[in-house]
Amino acid sequence: MRNIVVIGAQWGDEGKGKIVDWLSARADVVVRFQGGHNAGHTLVVDGTVYKLSLLPSGLVRGKFSVIGNGVVVDPWALLDEIARLTVQGLNVTPDQLLLSDRACLILPFHRDLDSGREAAAGAGKIGTTRRGIGPAYEDKVGRRAIRIIDLADPAILELKIGRLLAHHNALRRGLDLAEIDATGLLRDLLAIAPQILAFAGAAGQILEARMQAGARILFEGAQGTGLDVDHGSYPFVTSSNTLAGQAAAGSGLGPDSLHYVLGVAKAYATRVGEGPFPTELSDATGALIGERGHEFGTVTGRARRCGWIDLVALRDACRLNGVSGLAITKLDVLDGLPEIRLCTAYRVDGEMLDHVPAGMRALAACEPVYETLPGWPAPTRGLRRLEDLPEAARALLDRIATLAGRPIALVSTSPERLDVIETAQFAAR
């Protein structure tokens, strides 16, 4: 197998960071292709916890890592994250990290706008991380964003700041906010430019050259399918396409570079922030799952909402991403539960649905239709062979594969990097 795309098949926080870390031992290059530092990947390596937001997880294994053009980049946050890894003993250099010169910047006033909108929305808020990702993507599609390459040309940078602030200062006047000083912004960007440009380059061309030389590329998605701006639970979504197809557009390679799509899903489900969540548990079982799974956002620290696995949404995710195989994570969190429930359909106003509806009203009205399987008393934590799993745990995995219409490729049984079961389906690829 050469190139693998790892995507979230739920609402993010599926454990992609650990799976990417495990797979990166076999890869030569790891690429982030969308999102920003609203993403959160937690890796546990020999007891040390690494929390990454913008940097590709492959850096922890010393792999050549790329932040693609589809990512929006807060340059100050990027340097802060590099500094944090340095304190933990990982020296991130331009030989290890490449930043696409086509990536667009997140600027301080993007954060202000993001936060202000959420605060003003009240009950209508969508649950953003307030880190400026949405407003930065708005400027990108509005064709007024500042890109990494612009930092190398002061005259062009000044011109683009003028165009950008013509929009934002008018907006801020309408919100009774102080206008942004163009001179100060130019000064701040020029001051940070040398540090950022040290990592910058033509990512698409460099990736193509490495691939032609035989390098195996691992594409690391952020967030999850349920948060995709087109196919997620709109408007409670992120501001980018989170699907496997974005790995091509967001890295500068063609779709023929994507050889295997691995969809990552927990053995249950979680969601952070606002938005519909049909299988959400507001009882003792939900609290127990959250406690065992340490379900708190890496970026925000917010408690995640917990519920049973939703096979309706997972089937849609497999279709949307062209999933080749599934990686099921956090199986051990379900150890000891007397029964496990799987949502197999939705009931909306008496009608049965086998897919996720598009309308807000229908999404909010979805009632889960459950199938119940027995739990298992024996622990699965730390197991690394499929045959060592309790029979009931294997039955759950088989049922997930059947209902999702995709084979199980990997199973994670703890946060530790080596506690992964590789199935025959994946090993044969």
C-alpha positions as CSV (number, residue, x, y, z in Angstrom):
1,M,0.0,0.0,0.0
2,R,1.3,3.5,-0.8
3,N,-0.8,6.5,0.1
4,I,-3.5,6.5,2.8
5,V,-6.1,9.1,3.6
6,V,-7.2,9.1,7.3
7,I,-10.6,10.9,7.8
8,G,-13.0,11.2,10.7
9,A,-16.2,9.3,10.1
10,Q,-18.2,10.9,12.9
11,W,-18.1,14.5,14.3
12,G,-14.4,14.7,15.0
13,D,-12.4,13.5,18.0
14,E,-12.5,9.9,16.8
15,G,-8.9,9.2,17.7
16,K,-7.4,10.0,14.3
17,G,-4.2,11.3,15.9
18,K,-3.3,8.0,17.4
19,I,-4.2,6.1,14.2
20,V,-2.1,8.5,12.1
21,D,0.8,8.1,14.6
22,W,0.6,4.3,14.3
23,L,0.4,4.4,10.5
24,S,3.2,7.0,10.2
25,A,5.7,4.3,11.2
26,R,5.1,2.9,7.7
27,A,4.8,6.3,5.9
28,D,7.5,8.7,4.6
29,V,5.4,11.9,4.6
30,V,2.4,13.1,6.6
31,V,0.2,15.8,5.2
32,R,-2.5,18.0,6.8
33,F,-4.9,19.1,4.1
34,Q,-7.7,21.1,5.7
35,G,-8.9,22.9,8.9
36,G,-6.8,25.0,11.2
37,H,-5.8,25.0,14.8
38,N,-9.3,24.2,15.8
39,A,-8.4,20.6,15.3
40,G,-7.0,18.7,18.3
41,H,-5.0,15.5,18.1
42,T,-3.7,13.9,21.3
43,L,-0.9,11.3,21.2
44,V,0.4,9.3,24.1
45,V,3.9,8.0,23.6
46,D,5.6,6.1,26.4
47,G,3.5,8.0,28.9
48,T,4.2,11.4,27.4
49,V,1.1,13.3,26.1
50,Y,1.5,15.4,22.9
51,K,-1.3,17.7,22.1
52,L,-1.2,18.9,18.5
53,S,-3.6,21.4,16.8
54,L,-2.0,22.5,13.6
55,L,1.1,20.4,13.2
56,P,0.8,17.0,11.5
57,S,1.0,14.1,13.9
58,G,3.9,12.5,11.9
59,L,6.3,15.1,13.5
60,V,6.2,13.1,16.7
61,R,7.8,10.2,14.8
62,G,10.2,12.4,13.0
63,K,8.5,12.1,9.7
64,F,8.6,14.8,7.0
65,S,5.4,16.7,7.5
66,V,3.4,19.1,5.4
67,I,0.8,21.7,6.1
68,G,-1.1,21.9,2.8
69,N,-2.7,24.8,1.0
70,G,-6.2,23.7,2.2
71,V,-5.3,24.6,5.8
72,V,-5.7,28.1,7.3
73,V,-2.8,29.0,9.4
74,D,-2.5,31.3,12.4
75,P,1.3,32.1,12.2
76,W,1.6,33.0,15.8
77,A,-0.2,29.8,16.9
78,L,2.0,27.8,14.6
79,L,5.2,29.1,16.2
80,D,3.7,28.7,19.7
81,E,2.9,25.0,18.9
82,I,6.4,24.4,17.6
83,A,7.8,26.0,20.8
84,R,5.7,23.7,22.9
85,L,7.0,20.6,21.1
86,T,10.5,21.8,21.5
87,V,10.1,22.0,25.2
88,Q,8.9,18.3,25.0
89,G,12.1,17.4,23.2
90,L,11.0,17.5,19.6
91,N,13.0,19.9,17.5
92,V,10.9,21.0,14.5
93,T,13.1,22.3,11.7
94,P,12.4,23.3,8.1
95,D,14.0,19.9,7.1
96,Q,11.0,18.2,8.9
97,L,8.2,20.6,8.3
98,L,6.9,22.2,5.0
99,L,4.3,24.9,4.9
100,S,2.5,25.4,1.6
101,D,3.1,28.9,0.3
102,R,-0.5,28.9,-0.9
103,A,-2.0,28.5,2.6
104,C,-4.1,31.4,3.8
105,L,-3.5,33.2,7.1
106,I,-5.7,33.5,10.2
107,L,-5.1,37.0,11.6
108,P,-5.9,38.4,15.1
109,F,-9.1,40.2,14.0
110,H,-10.4,36.9,12.6
111,R,-10.5,35.6,16.2
112,D,-12.2,38.7,17.4
113,L,-14.9,38.4,14.8
114,D,-15.4,34.7,15.4
115,S,-15.8,35.2,19.2
116,G,-18.0,38.3,18.8
117,R,-20.4,36.5,16.4
118,E,-20.7,33.5,18.7
119,A,-21.4,35.7,21.8
120,A,-24.0,37.8,19.9
121,A,-25.8,34.7,18.5
122,G,-27.0,33.5,21.9
123,A,-29.2,30.4,21.5
124,G,-28.3,30.4,17.8
125,K,-24.6,29.9,18.3
126,I,-23.0,27.0,16.3
127,G,-20.3,26.1,18.8
128,T,-17.1,27.3,17.1
129,T,-13.7,27.2,18.9
130,R,-13.5,31.0,18.5
131,R,-10.1,30.7,16.9
132,G,-10.9,32.6,13.7
133,I,-11.1,29.6,11.4
134,G,-14.5,30.5,9.9
135,P,-13.7,34.2,9.2
136,A,-10.4,33.2,7.6
137,Y,-12.1,30.8,5.2
138,E,-14.6,33.5,4.4
139,D,-11.8,35.8,3.3
140,K,-10.3,32.9,1.3
141,V,-13.4,32.3,-0.7
142,G,-14.0,36.1,-0.9
143,R,-10.6,36.3,-2.6
144,R,-9.2,38.9,-0.2
145,A,-7.1,36.6,2.1
146,I,-3.4,37.0,2.7
147,R,-1.4,33.9,1.8
148,I,2.0,32.6,3.1
149,I,3.7,33.6,-0.1
150,D,2.6,37.3,0.4
151,L,4.8,37.6,3.4
152,A,7.8,37.5,1.1
153,D,6.8,40.6,-0.8
154,P,6.2,43.7,1.4
155,A,4.7,45.7,-1.5
156,I,2.1,43.0,-2.3
157,L,1.5,42.4,1.4
158,E,0.7,46.1,1.9
159,L,-1.6,46.1,-1.1
160,K,-3.5,43.0,0.1
161,I,-3.8,44.4,3.6
162,G,-5.5,47.4,2.2
163,R,-8.0,45.3,0.3
164,L,-8.6,43.0,3.3
165,L,-9.2,45.9,5.7
166,A,-11.6,47.7,3.3
167,H,-13.9,44.8,4.0
168,H,-13.2,44.2,7.7
169,N,-13.1,47.8,8.8
170,A,-16.5,48.4,7.2
171,L,-17.8,45.4,9.0
172,R,-16.3,46.5,12.3
173,R,-17.8,49.9,12.1
174,G,-21.2,48.3,11.7
175,L,-20.5,46.2,14.9
176,D,-19.2,49.3,16.8
177,L,-15.7,47.8,17.0
178,A,-12.4,49.8,16.6
179,E,-11.0,49.8,13.2
180,I,-7.8,47.8,12.4
181,D,-4.6,49.8,11.9
182,A,-3.1,48.8,8.6
183,T,0.3,50.0,9.5
184,G,0.4,48.0,12.7
185,L,-0.8,44.9,11.0
186,L,1.9,45.2,8.2
187,R,4.6,45.7,10.9
188,D,3.5,42.7,12.8
189,L,3.4,40.4,9.8
190,L,6.7,41.6,8.5
191,A,8.2,40.9,11.9
192,I,7.0,37.3,11.9
193,A,7.6,36.7,8.2
194,P,11.2,35.4,8.4
195,Q,10.3,32.7,10.9
196,I,7.2,31.5,8.9
197,L,8.9,31.7,5.5
198,A,11.7,29.5,6.7
199,F,9.1,26.6,6.5
200,A,7.4,27.7,3.3
201,G,7.6,26.1,-0.1
202,A,5.7,24.8,-3.2
203,A,4.1,21.9,-1.3
204,G,2.3,20.3,-4.3
205,Q,5.4,20.1,-6.4
206,I,7.5,18.8,-3.6
207,L,5.0,16.1,-2.7
208,E,4.8,15.0,-6.3
209,A,8.5,14.7,-6.5
210,R,8.7,12.7,-3.3
211,M,5.9,10.4,-4.5
212,Q,7.6,9.8,-7.8
213,A,10.7,8.8,-5.9
214,G,8.7,6.1,-4.1
215,A,7.6,8.0,-0.9
216,R,4.5,6.7,0.9
217,I,2.2,9.6,1.8
218,L,-0.2,9.6,4.8
219,F,-3.0,12.3,4.5
220,E,-4.2,13.4,7.9
221,G,-7.8,14.8,8.1
222,A,-9.1,17.1,10.8
223,Q,-12.6,17.3,12.4
224,G,-15.0,14.7,10.9
225,T,-17.5,14.0,8.2
226,G,-20.5,15.2,10.3
227,L,-18.8,18.6,10.4
228,D,-18.2,18.9,6.6
229,V,-19.4,22.3,5.3
230,D,-21.4,20.7,2.5
231,H,-22.4,17.3,3.8
232,G,-22.4,17.8,7.6
233,S,-25.2,18.9,9.9
234,Y,-25.3,22.4,8.4
235,P,-25.0,25.1,9.9
236,F,-23.5,23.3,12.9
237,V,-20.4,22.4,10.9
238,T,-16.8,23.6,10.4
239,S,-15.8,25.9,7.6
240,S,-13.9,23.5,5.3
241,N,-14.5,20.2,3.5
242,T,-13.5,17.4,5.8
243,L,-13.9,14.6,3.3
244,A,-11.3,12.4,1.8
245,G,-11.6,14.1,-1.6
246,Q,-10.3,17.3,0.0
247,A,-6.9,15.5,0.5
248,A,-6.2,16.1,-3.1
249,A,-7.3,19.7,-3.5
250,G,-5.9,20.6,-0.1
251,S,-2.4,19.2,-0.7
252,G,-1.8,20.1,-4.4
253,L,-1.9,16.5,-5.7
254,G,-4.4,14.8,-8.0
255,P,-7.1,12.4,-6.8
256,D,-5.1,9.5,-8.3
257,S,-2.7,10.0,-5.5
258,L,-5.3,8.7,-2.9
259,H,-5.0,4.9,-2.8
260,Y,-6.8,3.9,0.4
261,V,-9.3,5.8,2.6
262,L,-9.4,4.8,6.3
263,G,-12.5,6.0,8.1
264,V,-11.9,6.4,11.9
265,A,-14.9,6.0,14.2
266,K,-15.2,5.4,18.0
267,A,-17.1,2.3,19.2
268,Y,-19.5,4.9,20.5
269,A,-20.1,8.5,19.4
270,T,-19.2,12.0,20.7
271,R,-19.8,15.5,19.6
272,V,-18.5,18.9,20.8
273,G,-20.5,22.1,20.8
274,E,-23.9,22.6,19.3
275,G,-25.8,20.7,16.7
276,P,-28.0,17.6,16.3
277,F,-26.8,14.3,18.0
278,P,-29.6,11.7,17.7
279,T,-27.9,9.1,19.9
280,E,-26.8,11.4,22.7
281,L,-27.0,10.0,26.2
282,S,-28.0,12.3,29.0
283,D,-27.9,9.6,31.7
284,A,-25.5,7.7,33.8
285,T,-24.3,5.6,30.9
286,G,-23.4,8.7,28.9
287,A,-21.5,10.1,31.9
288,L,-19.7,6.9,32.4
289,I,-18.6,6.7,28.8
290,G,-17.4,10.3,29.0
291,E,-15.4,9.7,32.2
292,R,-13.8,6.5,30.9
293,G,-13.0,7.9,27.5
294,H,-11.6,11.2,29.0
295,E,-14.0,13.0,26.6
296,F,-12.8,16.6,26.8
297,G,-11.8,18.7,23.8
298,T,-8.1,18.9,23.1
299,V,-8.4,22.5,21.8
300,T,-11.3,23.9,24.0
301,G,-11.3,21.7,27.0
302,R,-15.1,21.4,26.7
303,A,-16.8,18.2,27.8
304,R,-17.8,16.2,24.8
305,R,-21.4,15.0,24.5
306,C,-21.5,11.2,24.4
307,G,-23.9,8.6,22.9
308,W,-24.2,5.3,21.2
309,I,-22.6,4.6,17.8
310,D,-24.7,5.9,15.0
311,L,-24.6,3.6,12.0
312,V,-26.9,5.8,9.9
313,A,-24.4,8.6,10.0
314,L,-21.5,6.1,9.6
315,R,-23.0,4.6,6.5
316,D,-23.3,8.1,5.0
317,A,-19.7,8.8,5.9
318,C,-18.5,5.7,4.2
319,R,-20.3,6.7,1.0
320,L,-19.2,10.3,1.1
321,N,-15.5,9.4,1.6
322,G,-15.3,6.3,-0.4
323,V,-14.1,4.5,2.7
324,S,-11.9,1.4,2.0
325,G,-11.9,0.2,5.6
326,L,-12.8,1.4,9.1
327,A,-10.6,2.0,12.2
328,I,-12.7,1.5,15.3
329,T,-11.2,3.3,18.4
330,K,-11.8,3.3,22.1
331,L,-13.3,-0.2,22.2
332,D,-12.0,-0.6,25.7
333,V,-14.2,2.3,26.9
334,L,-17.2,-0.1,26.6
335,D,-15.6,-2.8,28.7
336,G,-18.0,-4.0,31.4
337,L,-21.2,-2.5,30.1
338,P,-24.1,-5.0,30.2
339,E,-25.3,-4.1,26.8
340,I,-24.2,-2.1,23.7
341,R,-26.7,-0.2,21.5
342,L,-26.3,0.6,17.8
343,C,-28.5,3.1,16.0
344,T,-29.6,1.4,12.7
345,A,-32.2,3.9,11.5
346,Y,-33.9,7.2,12.3
347,R,-37.6,7.7,12.9
348,V,-38.8,11.2,11.8
349,D,-42.5,12.0,12.3
350,G,-43.4,8.3,12.1
351,E,-41.3,7.8,8.9
352,M,-38.2,5.5,8.9
353,L,-35.0,7.0,7.4
354,D,-31.8,5.1,6.5
355,H,-29.8,8.2,5.8
356,V,-29.0,11.6,7.4
357,P,-31.6,14.2,6.3
358,A,-30.4,17.7,5.1
359,G,-33.0,19.9,6.8
360,M,-32.5,21.4,10.2
361,R,-36.0,20.6,11.4
362,A,-35.7,16.9,10.2
363,L,-32.3,16.6,11.8
364,A,-33.5,17.9,15.1
365,A,-36.5,15.5,15.0
366,C,-34.5,12.3,14.3
367,E,-35.2,9.6,16.9
368,P,-32.8,6.7,16.9
369,V,-33.9,3.2,16.2
370,Y,-31.7,0.8,18.2
371,E,-30.4,-2.7,17.9
372,T,-29.0,-4.1,21.2
373,L,-26.0,-6.4,21.6
374,P,-24.7,-8.0,24.8
375,G,-21.6,-6.4,26.4
376,W,-18.6,-8.2,27.7
377,P,-17.2,-8.4,31.2
378,A,-13.5,-9.2,30.3
379,P,-11.3,-6.2,29.6
380,T,-10.1,-5.4,26.0
381,R,-7.7,-2.7,27.0
382,G,-4.3,-3.2,25.6
383,L,-5.2,-6.3,23.5
384,R,-3.4,-6.5,20.1
385,R,-4.8,-9.6,18.5
386,L,-8.3,-10.0,17.2
387,E,-8.7,-13.5,18.5
388,D,-7.9,-12.3,22.0
389,L,-11.0,-10.0,22.1
390,P,-14.1,-11.3,23.9
391,E,-16.6,-13.0,21.6
392,A,-19.2,-10.2,22.3
393,A,-16.6,-7.5,21.3
394,R,-15.9,-9.3,18.1
395,A,-19.6,-9.6,17.4
396,L,-20.0,-5.9,17.9
397,L,-17.2,-5.2,15.4
398,D,-18.8,-7.6,12.9
399,R,-22.1,-5.9,13.2
400,I,-20.6,-2.5,12.7
401,A,-18.9,-3.7,9.6
402,T,-22.1,-5.2,8.2
403,L,-24.3,-2.2,8.9
404,A,-21.7,0.3,7.6
405,G,-21.0,-1.8,4.6
406,R,-17.2,-1.6,5.1
407,P,-14.7,-4.0,6.6
408,I,-12.9,-3.3,9.9
409,A,-9.3,-2.5,9.2
410,L,-7.9,-1.5,12.6
411,V,-9.1,-1.6,16.2
412,S,-7.6,0.6,18.9
413,T,-7.8,-0.8,22.5
414,S,-6.1,2.0,24.5
415,P,-4.6,5.5,24.1
416,E,-1.1,3.9,23.9
417,R,0.4,4.1,20.4
418,L,1.1,0.3,20.0
419,D,-2.3,-1.0,21.3
420,V,-3.7,-1.5,17.8
421,I,-5.2,-4.6,16.2
422,E,-4.5,-4.9,12.5
423,T,-7.1,-7.1,10.8
424,A,-6.3,-9.4,7.8
425,Q,-8.3,-7.1,5.5
426,F,-5.8,-4.2,6.2
427,A,-2.7,-6.3,6.4
428,A,-3.4,-7.7,2.9
429,R,-3.5,-4.2,1.3
